[in-house]
Amino acid sequence: MPAPQSTVPSAHAPSERAPRREFPPITPGPRLRAAAASVTVWYLRLIAVLNVLAVLSLPFREEVHEHNTSKLFNQQHPHHVGAFFTPYLATGGLVSAALAIFLMLVMRRRKRAAWLTNIALAGPLLAVYVVGLVTQDRYADHVFNWVSAGLTGLFVAALLIGRREFNAVGDPSNPKLALAVGAGGLLATGGLGTLLVHATNRLPGAGLTDEIVYTYLRGISVGMFADRIEHVHAPRWTDITVNVSLAVAFCLVLYACFRSPRGKQLLTAADEERLRALLDKHGARDSLGYFALRRDKAAVFSPSGKAAITYRVVGAVSLASGDPIGDPEAWPGAIDAWLAEARRHAWIPAVMGASEEAGTVYARHGLDALELGDEAIVDIADFTLEGRPMRVVRQAHNRVKRAGYTVRIRRHEDIPAEEMAHLIDRADHWRDGATERGFSMALGRLGDPGDGRCVMLECRDGDDQPRALLSFVPWGERGLSLDLMRRDRDCENGLMEYMVVELLLHAGDLGVQRVSLNFAMFRSVFERGARLGAGPVLRLWRSVLTFFSRWWQIESLYRANAKYRPVWEPRFLLFAKSSDIPRIGLASARAEGFLTLPVIGERS
C-alpha cells in the first residue's frame, strides 16, 4: 500500500515562483470621460462660430483661405489656395457650420453614430496635418497651422478618452433614409443652384460642367474654393444663396442620419394586464393613473415589477405623464429604468402633470421641476349648492333643469352595445376638429370593452334627444377623473355646469367620494395676480396669459373649475435640462393634439 504523500514542501524541492503582479489597465475614470465628452461638444460649438464668422466677415475669410507664407510658393503658385490649415470642420461655409452644430447637438446627447462620424473625419485629417507639418516647410513655417493641428489633435484625444460616454443608439432605418434624402437634396439644390449660377454668371464661355462644379464648391464654402473655376464669376448674393440652400439640404440629411429611434413599441396586452393589476392595488394614489392605459404609450417596469412608468416618444422626447404606477417604494427602480431607456436612445426625458410627491422622487434622480398649474378636485362630502358663492352655478343648474334637460348616469358596462355605438357617433360628431386631443389627462378611446368601470353621463333635451355627454375614468375604488367632455353647440347655455352638478349630487349612488375635473394651467398666476398688492412681474405675467386666453382656454378653464369650490392640487413638469424646455413644450403640444408637424420618415 503506497505511503500517503506529504503536503509539506520538501527542503530540497525547487521553490515555486512568486505570482506575477498584475497591474490593472489604465483607463479613464468617469469624471475624466465626462469632461472629455464635454470638451468635444465645446470644440464643435467653437468651430460653428468660426464658420459663421468666416461667412459674414470678409477679412476673416480672406485670412483663413488666402494666406500663404512661402514667398517662393507664392511666386510659383500665385492663385493657389490652401497653404494655410484650418482646424477640423472650419472651412468658412454654412454647410460646415451646420455640420458642426448638428454634430454638437447629437454629441451632447451622447450618440454613438456621431462619435464614429467625428473619428472617421477627424482622425485621417489629423494624420494629414501631421504629415504636412513634418514634410512641408511652407506649412510648418506658420504658427497657425500648428495651432490648427493642435486643436484637431486635442479633439481626437478627447474623442478617444470619452468614447465610453457615447453609447446612445440611433434608428436602424437612418442610413437608408439619409441616403435617400441626401440624393434628393443634392439633385434639387444642385440643379436650382446651377440654374442660378448660369443666370447670374458675369463671364462668357462657361460650360455646364464648370457651372455644376462651381455650384457644389460654393456649397462647401463661400470662400475661395470655387475661384479656380475659369469662365465663372457669380455675384456675392448668388454664392451665399447657393451655400445656404445646400446647407439646408445638408441639415435634412444630418437629421435623417442621426435622428433618434421613433419609439415604435406600444402598450402590449401583457403590459396592460400588469398595469391594471398595479392600478387595482395602488390606483387611488393618483387621479391620472388610469390614463396610463392609453395604448399609444409604452411601459417600463421596475426590476421588482411593483411599479411602472408609461411614456410616449414624440420628437425624440420620452414624454411620461402623471405619477409612476404602483408601490411608491418601487418608484425609484421604475424611474431608473425609464431614464436608462431614454439615455440608450438619446431621448429627452420629461414628465407632464406629476404630483408633488412624485416630483420630489423624480428630483432625486436629477430632474428639475416647473409648476404647470393645478388640478381641480371636488370632495363629494363637502360639495353643496347652498350659499352665495354657489349662486351662479345654482342658477345655471335650475335654468337648464327647467328647460327640460335630464341626465342619466351609468357605468359603461351597463350601456347596451347599440346605444354605446350611438353615443360614440354623437361624440365624434360633436368633437372640435378632426384630431382626438389629449394625452396626459385623456384616455383617447370611448366604449372599449376593457373600460367597463368608466362612468358615462348622458344629457338629453325635452324631446329625448342626446345633446351632451361626459365620461369619467376610475380613480381607485372611490373616485372619478374627467376624461371626455362633448356637447352639441346648439344646446342650452350652462349645460356642462348642469351635468357636473348632477354628477356631484348623485355621486354617492355610485360609491364615489371625490371627482377630479379639468386641469387649470397657471391657476396661481390668475389667482395671485388679481390680488391687492401683487407685484409688477406677476401682474405682467397675468396680463400675458389673459391675452393668450383669447385663443386658448387658459383663464376660462380656471374660472370654469373654480365655480365648484374645488381643492387645488398642483401639477408639475419635470425635465433634465432647462434648454430642453422648448422642445418638451413642442412635444407636449403634439402629444395633446394641439399641433401637427410634418416629419421625415415614419411618424413617432
C-alpha positions in Angstrom: 0.0 0.0 0.0 1.7 3.2 -1.1 2.5 5.7 1.6 0.5 8.9 1.7 2.1 11.9 0.1 3.0 14.8 2.3 1.6 18.2 1.7 4.6 19.8 3.4 7.0 21.1 0.8 10.4 19.4 0.9 13.5 21.3 1.7 15.2 20.1 -1.5 12.2 20.8 -3.7 12.6 23.8 -6.0 10.8 26.8 -4.7 7.7 27.9 -6.5 7.9 31.2 -8.5 6.2 34.1 -6.8 3.0 35.1 -8.6 3.5 37.8 -11.2 2.0 41.1 -10.1 -0.7 42.2 -12.5 -1.5 45.9 -12.8 -5.0 46.9 -13.7 -5.3 48.5 -17.2 -5.1 52.3 -17.1 -8.5 53.5 -18.2 -10.0 57.0 -17.8 -12.2 57.5 -14.8 -15.9 58.5 -15.1 -15.1 62.2 -14.4 -12.3 62.3 -17.0 -14.5 60.6 -19.6 -17.4 63.0 -18.9 -15.0 66.0 -19.1 -13.6 64.8 -22.4 -17.0 64.3 -23.8 -17.9 67.9 -22.8 -14.7 69.2 -24.5 -15.8 67.6 -27.8 -19.1 69.5 -27.6 -17.5 72.8 -26.8 -15.0 72.3 -29.6 -17.8 71.8 -32.1 -19.5 74.9 -30.8 -16.4 77.0 -31.3 -15.9 75.6 -34.9 -19.5 76.5 -35.7 -18.9 80.1 -34.6 -15.7 80.3 -36.6 -17.5 79.1 -39.7 -20.3 81.6 -39.3 -17.7 84.4 -38.8 -15.9 83.3 -41.9 -19.1 83.6 -43.9 -20.0 87.0 -42.5 -16.6 88.6 -42.2 -14.6 89.2 -45.4 -11.3 90.0 -43.7 -11.6 86.9 -41.5 -12.4 84.7 -44.5 -9.5 86.0 -46.5 -7.2 85.4 -43.6 -8.4 81.8 -43.4 -8.4 81.0 -47.0 -5.9 83.2 -48.8 -2.8 83.4 -46.5 0.4 81.8 -48.0 3.6 82.0 -46.0 6.2 80.9 -48.5 7.5 83.6 -50.9 8.8 81.0 -53.4 5.5 79.2 -53.3 3.6 82.4 -53.9 5.7 83.1 -56.9 5.2 79.7 -58.4 1.5 79.4 -57.4 0.1 82.9 -57.2 -3.5 81.7 -57.4 -3.2 78.7 -55.0 -5.5 78.5 -52.1 -5.0 76.3 -49.0 -1.4 76.6 -47.9 -3.0 77.6 -44.6 -4.5 74.9 -42.4 -7.8 75.4 -40.5 -9.0 73.3 -37.5 -11.2 70.3 -38.1 -14.5 71.4 -39.7 -13.5 75.1 -40.1 -13.9 75.7 -43.9 -15.7 79.0 -43.8 -19.1 77.8 -45.0 -22.6 77.4 -43.7 -22.5 73.7 -44.6 -19.6 73.2 -42.2 -21.3 75.3 -39.6 -24.4 73.2 -40.0 -22.4 70.0 -39.7 -20.6 71.3 -36.6 -23.9 72.4 -35.0 -25.6 69.1 -35.7 -22.7 67.1 -34.5 -22.5 69.2 -31.4 -26.2 68.5 -30.7 -26.0 64.8 -31.2 -22.7 64.5 -29.4 -24.4 66.4 -26.5 -26.9 63.6 -26.5 -24.1 61.0 -26.5 -25.0 59.3 -29.7 -22.6 56.6 -30.9 -23.1 57.4 -34.6 -21.9 61.0 -34.0 -18.8 59.7 -32.2 -18.0 57.4 -35.1 -18.5 60.2 -37.6 -16.2 62.5 -35.9 -13.5 59.8 -35.5 -13.8 58.9 -39.2 -13.4 62.5 -40.3 -11.0 64.0 -37.7 -8.7 61.0 -37.4 -7.4 60.9 -41.0 -7.4 64.7 -41.2 -5.1 64.9 -38.2 -2.8 62.4 -39.9 -2.7 64.7 -43.0 -2.0 67.7 -40.8 0.9 65.9 -39.1 2.4 64.7 -42.4 2.1 68.2 -43.9 3.7 69.9 -41.0 6.6 67.4 -40.9 7.3 67.2 -44.6 6.3 70.6 -46.0 8.2 73.7 -44.8 5.6 76.1 -46.2 3.1 74.6 -43.7 5.4 74.4 -40.8 6.6 78.0 -41.1 3.3 79.4 -39.9 2.3 79.1 -36.3 -1.5 79.0 -37.1 -1.0 75.6 -38.8 0.5 74.3 -35.6 -2.4 75.7 -33.6 -4.9 74.1 -36.0 -3.2 70.7 -35.9 -3.0 71.0 -32.1 -6.7 71.8 -31.7 -7.6 68.9 -34.0 -5.3 66.6 -32.1 -6.9 67.6 -28.8 -10.3 67.0 -30.3 -9.3 63.5 -31.4 -7.8 62.8 -28.0 -10.9 63.9 -26.2 -13.0 61.7 -28.5 -10.8 58.7 -27.6 -10.9 59.4 -23.9 -14.6 59.9 -23.7 -15.6 57.1 -26.1 -17.5 55.1 -23.5 -19.7 58.1 -22.8 -21.2 57.9 -26.3 -23.4 54.8 -26.2 -26.8 56.1 -27.4 -28.2 54.2 -30.4 -30.0 55.5 -33.5 -32.8 54.3 -35.6 -31.9 51.3 -37.8 -33.6 52.9 -40.8 -31.4 56.1 -40.6 -28.7 55.1 -43.2 -31.2 54.4 -45.9 -33.3 57.4 -45.2 -30.2 59.6 -45.1 -29.0 58.3 -48.5 -32.4 59.0 -50.0 -32.7 62.5 -48.5 -29.1 63.2 -49.5 -29.5 62.1 -53.1 -32.7 64.1 -53.4 -31.3 67.2 -51.7 -28.1 67.2 -53.8 -30.1 66.9 -57.1 -32.7 69.5 -56.1 -30.4 72.1 -54.6 -27.6 71.4 -57.1 -29.9 71.8 -60.0 -31.5 75.0 -58.8 -28.1 76.4 -57.8 -26.7 75.6 -61.3 -29.6 77.4 -62.9 -29.0 80.4 -60.7 -25.2 80.5 -61.4 -25.9 80.2 -65.1 -28.3 83.1 -65.0 -26.0 85.4 -63.0 -22.6 84.4 -64.4 -20.6 87.5 -65.4 -18.0 85.8 -67.6 -18.6 84.2 -71.1 -17.6 80.8 -72.2 -18.7 78.7 -69.2 -19.8 75.2 -69.8 -22.4 73.2 -67.9 -19.7 71.2 -66.1 -18.0 74.3 -64.9 -21.2 75.7 -63.6 -22.1 72.5 -61.8 -18.6 72.2 -60.2 -18.8 75.9 -59.2 -22.2 75.4 -57.6 -21.1 72.5 -55.4 -17.8 74.1 -54.4 -19.8 77.2 -53.4 -22.0 74.8 -51.4 -18.9 73.8 -49.4 -17.7 77.3 -48.7 -18.3 80.9 -49.7 -14.5 81.4 -49.6 -12.0 81.0 -52.4 -12.5 77.3 -53.2 -14.6 77.9 -56.3 -12.4 80.7 -57.7 -10.3 78.3 -59.6 -13.2 77.6 -62.0 -12.5 79.6 -65.1 -15.2 81.4 -67.0 -17.5 81.5 -63.9 -17.8 84.6 -61.7 -21.2 84.9 -59.9 -22.3 87.8 -57.7 -21.8 87.6 -54.0 -25.5 87.1 -53.3 -25.6 84.1 -55.6 -22.7 82.5 -53.7 -24.5 82.9 -50.4 -27.8 81.7 -51.8 -26.2 78.5 -53.1 -24.3 78.0 -49.8 -27.5 78.5 -47.7 -29.6 76.2 -49.9 -27.1 73.4 -49.7 -26.7 73.9 -46.0 -30.4 73.5 -45.5 -30.4 70.3 -47.6 -27.4 69.1 -45.6 -29.3 69.8 -42.3 -32.1 67.5 -43.5 -29.5 64.8 -44.3 -28.0 65.1 -40.9 -31.3 64.9 -39.2 -32.2 61.8 -41.1 -28.8 60.3 -40.3 -28.8 61.0 -36.5 -32.4 61.0 -35.6 -33.4 59.0 -32.5 -35.5 55.9 -32.7 -39.1 56.6 -33.1 -40.3 54.7 -30.1 -42.5 52.2 -32.0 -43.1 49.9 -29.1 -46.6 50.4 -27.8 -48.5 49.0 -24.9 -49.0 45.2 -25.2 -51.8 43.2 -23.9 -49.4 41.7 -21.2 -48.3 45.2 -20.2 -51.9 46.4 -19.9 -52.7 43.4 -17.7 -49.8 44.2 -15.4 -50.7 47.8 -15.3 -54.3 47.0 -14.4 -53.1 44.8 -11.6 -51.0 47.7 -10.2 -53.9 50.1 -10.5 -56.1 47.7 -8.6 -53.7 47.9 -5.7 -52.5 51.5 -5.9 -54.9 53.3 -8.3 -56.3 55.5 -5.6 -53.0 57.4 -5.2 -53.1 59.4 -8.5 -56.2 60.7 -10.3 -54.3 60.3 -13.6 -53.3 56.7 -13.0 -55.9 55.2 -15.3 -54.7 57.3 -18.3 -51.5 55.1 -18.2 -53.6 52.6 -20.0 -53.5 54.6 -23.3 -52.4 52.2 -26.0 -50.2 54.7 -27.8 -47.8 54.6 -24.8 -45.0 52.2 -23.9 -44.4 50.8 -20.4 -41.2 50.3 -18.5 -41.3 48.4 -15.1 -39.2 48.5 -12.1 -36.9 45.4 -11.5 -39.3 44.2 -8.9 -42.3 44.7 -11.2 -44.1 46.6 -8.4 -44.1 50.0 -10.2 -44.1 51.2 -13.8 -43.8 54.3 -15.9 -45.7 54.8 -19.2 -44.4 57.1 -21.8 -44.7 58.1 -25.5 -41.8 59.2 -27.7 -42.6 62.4 -29.5 -39.9 64.2 -31.5 -37.1 62.4 -29.5 -38.8 63.4 -26.2 -39.6 60.5 -23.9 -42.8 62.0 -22.5 -44.3 60.4 -19.4 -47.4 61.7 -17.7 -48.7 61.6 -14.1 -47.1 59.7 -11.3 -45.5 56.3 -11.7 -48.0 53.4 -11.3 -47.6 51.1 -8.3 -45.9 51.0 -5.0 -44.1 54.3 -4.2 -41.3 52.3 -2.7 -40.6 50.8 -6.1 -40.9 54.1 -7.9 -37.1 54.8 -7.9 -36.5 51.5 -9.7 -39.0 52.4 -12.4 -37.6 55.9 -12.8 -34.0 54.5 -13.2 -35.2 52.0 -15.8 -37.1 54.8 -17.7 -34.1 57.2 -17.6 -31.7 54.4 -18.7 -34.0 53.7 -21.7 -34.0 57.4 -22.6 -30.2 57.6 -22.4 -29.8 54.5 -24.5 -31.9 56.0 -27.3 -30.8 59.7 -26.8 -34.4 60.7 -25.9 -35.0 63.7 -23.8 -36.8 62.7 -20.6 -39.8 64.7 -19.4 -42.9 64.2 -17.2 -46.1 66.1 -17.6 -48.6 66.5 -14.8 -46.7 64.9 -11.9 -47.9 65.4 -8.4 -45.7 67.0 -5.7 -45.0 63.6 -4.2 -43.8 62.1 -7.5 -42.0 65.3 -8.4 -39.9 65.0 -5.2 -38.9 61.5 -6.2 -38.1 62.5 -9.7 -36.0 65.4 -8.4 -33.8 62.9 -6.5 -33.0 61.3 -9.9 -31.7 64.6 -11.4 -34.9 66.1 -12.9 -35.9 69.7 -12.2 -39.5 70.8 -11.6 -41.7 73.6 -13.0 -45.2 74.1 -11.8 -47.6 73.8 -14.7 -50.9 74.5 -12.9 -53.5 72.9 -10.6 -55.9 70.0 -10.8 -59.5 70.7 -9.6 -60.7 68.0 -7.2 -64.1 68.1 -5.6 -64.7 66.3 -2.3 -68.3 65.0 -2.6 -68.8 65.3 1.2 -68.1 69.0 1.1 -70.0 69.9 -2.0 -73.2 71.9 -1.8 -75.2 74.2 -3.9 -76.2 76.4 -0.9 -74.7 79.7 -0.1 -73.9 82.9 -2.1 -70.6 81.6 -3.6 -72.6 78.9 -5.4 -75.3 81.2 -6.7 -74.1 81.3 -10.3 -73.8 77.5 -10.5 -77.2 77.1 -8.7 -78.9 79.4 -11.1 -77.4 77.7 -14.2 -78.4 74.3 -12.9 -82.0 75.4 -12.2 -82.4 77.1 -15.6 -81.2 74.1 -17.6 -83.4 71.8 -15.5 -86.5 73.9 -16.1 -85.8 73.8 -19.9 -86.5 70.0 -19.7 -83.0 68.6 -19.8 -82.2 65.4 -17.9 -79.1 63.5 -17.1 -78.6 59.7 -17.0 -75.5 58.3 -15.1 -74.3 54.8 -15.9 -71.2 52.7 -15.9 -70.0 51.9 -19.4 -70.5 48.2 -18.8 -74.3 48.9 -18.2 -74.8 50.6 -21.5 -76.1 48.3 -24.4 -73.7 47.9 -27.3 -76.1 49.6 -29.8 -76.7 52.5 -27.5 -72.9 52.9 -26.8 -72.3 52.9 -30.6 -74.8 55.7 -31.0 -73.1 57.7 -28.2 -69.7 57.3 -29.7 -71.1 58.5 -33.0 -72.5 61.6 -31.3 -69.2 62.2 -29.5 -67.3 62.1 -32.8 -69.8 64.5 -34.4 -69.5 67.0 -31.6 -65.7 66.9 -31.5 -64.0 70.2 -32.2 -61.7 69.3 -35.1 -60.6 66.0 -36.7 -57.9 65.3 -34.1 -58.6 63.5 -30.9 -57.0 65.7 -28.3 -55.5 64.7 -25.0 -52.6 62.7 -23.7 -51.8 63.2 -20.0 -55.4 63.5 -18.9 -57.4 61.7 -21.6 -57.9 58.0 -22.4 -58.2 58.5 -26.2 -60.9 55.9 -26.6 -64.6 55.6 -25.8 -66.6 52.4 -25.4 -63.7 50.0 -25.2 -64.8 46.7 -23.5 -61.9 46.9 -21.1 -63.1 50.2 -19.7 -66.4 49.0 -18.3 -65.9 50.7 -14.9 -65.8 54.1 -16.6 -68.9 56.4 -15.9 -71.0 58.0 -18.6 -73.2 61.0 -18.2 -75.7 61.4 -21.0 -77.7 64.6 -21.2 -81.0 64.7 -23.2 -83.3 67.6 -24.0 -87.0 67.8 -23.6 -87.5 65.9 -26.9 -85.4 63.0 -25.6 -82.5 63.8 -28.0 -78.9 63.4 -26.8 -77.3 66.9 -26.5 -74.1 66.3 -24.5 -72.1 63.6 -22.7 -69.3 63.4 -20.1 -67.1 60.3 -19.5 -65.1 59.7 -16.4 -62.4 57.1 -15.7 -62.0 55.3 -12.4 -59.7 56.8 -9.8 -59.3 53.9 -7.5 -62.4 52.5 -5.9 -63.9 55.7 -4.7 -63.0 58.4 -7.2 -63.6 59.5 -10.8 -61.4 61.6 -13.1 -62.8 63.5 -16.1 -61.9 62.0 -19.5 -64.2 63.3 -22.1 -66.5 66.3 -22.5 -68.6 66.8 -25.6 -71.7 68.7 -26.3 -73.9 70.0 -29.2 -73.0 73.6 -29.9 -76.7 74.4 -30.3 -77.7 73.3 -26.8 -78.7 75.4 -23.9 -76.0 77.6 -22.3 -74.8 76.2 -19.0 -75.4 72.6 -20.0 -72.0 71.4 -18.8 -72.4 73.0 -15.4 -75.7 71.3 -15.1 -74.2 67.9 -15.9 -71.2 68.3 -13.5 -73.6 69.3 -10.7 -75.8 66.4 -11.3 -72.8 64.1 -11.0 -71.7 65.7 -7.8 -75.1 65.5 -6.3 -75.6 61.8 -7.2 -72.0 60.5 -7.0 -72.8 58.8 -3.7 -75.1 56.4 -5.5 -72.0 55.1 -7.3 -69.9 55.0 -4.2 -67.8 57.9 -5.4 -66.3 60.2 -2.8 -64.1 62.5 -4.9 -64.1 63.8 -8.5 -61.2 65.2 -10.5 -62.3 67.8 -13.0 -60.2 69.7 -15.6 -56.6 70.9 -15.2 -56.1 74.6 -15.0 -52.8 75.8 -16.3 -51.1 78.7 -14.4 -54.0 78.9 -12.0 -51.9 80.5 -9.3 -50.9 83.3 -11.6 -54.5 84.3 -12.3 -55.4 84.0 -8.6 -52.4 85.8 -7.1 -52.1 88.3 -9.9 -55.6 89.6 -9.2 -55.0 90.2 -5.5 -54.3 93.5 -3.9 -50.5 94.1 -3.7 -49.5 91.8 -6.5 -46.1 92.7 -7.8 -45.4 94.2 -11.3 -43.8 90.9 -12.6 -46.8 88.9 -11.5 -49.3 91.4 -12.9 -47.4 91.4 -16.3 -47.4 87.6 -16.4 -51.1 87.6 -15.7 -51.7 90.1 -18.5 -49.8 88.0 -21.0 -51.8 84.9 -20.1 -55.0 86.8 -20.3 -54.1 88.0 -23.8 -53.3 84.5 -25.0 -56.6 83.2 -23.4 -58.4 84.8 -26.4 -57.2 81.9 -28.5 -56.5 79.2 -25.8 -58.8 78.4 -22.9 -56.4 79.3 -20.1 -58.2 81.7 -17.9 -61.7 80.4 -18.8 -60.8 76.9 -17.9 -59.6 78.0 -14.5 -62.8 80.0 -13.8 -65.0 77.1 -15.1 -63.4 74.8 -12.5 -63.3 77.4 -9.7 -67.2 77.5 -9.7 -67.4 74.3 -7.8 -65.1 75.4 -5.0 -62.6 72.6 -5.5 -59.4 71.7 -3.8 -56.5 72.6 -6.0 -53.7 70.1 -6.3 -50.5 71.4 -8.1 -49.1 69.5 -11.0 -45.5 69.8 -12.3 -43.4 69.5 -15.4 -40.2 67.5 -14.8 -37.2 67.9 -17.1 -33.5 67.3 -17.1 -32.1 70.5 -18.6 -33.7 73.9 -18.9 -32.5 74.2 -22.6 -34.8 71.2 -23.4 -38.0 73.0 -22.2 -38.9 74.5 -25.7 -38.5 71.1 -27.3 -40.5 69.4 -24.5 -43.2 72.1 -24.9 -43.4 71.3 -28.7 -43.6 67.6 -28.0 -46.3 68.1 -25.4 -48.4 70.2 -27.9 -48.0 67.4 -30.4 -48.9 64.7 -27.9 -52.0 66.6 -26.8 -53.2 67.1 -30.4 -52.8 70.9 -30.5 -50.0 70.8 -33.1 -49.3 68.6 -36.1 -45.9 68.8 -37.7 -44.6 67.1 -40.8 -41.9 64.6 -40.1 -39.2 62.9 -42.1 -39.7 59.1 -42.3 -42.1 57.3 -40.1 -44.2 59.2 -37.7 -43.4 59.0 -34.0 
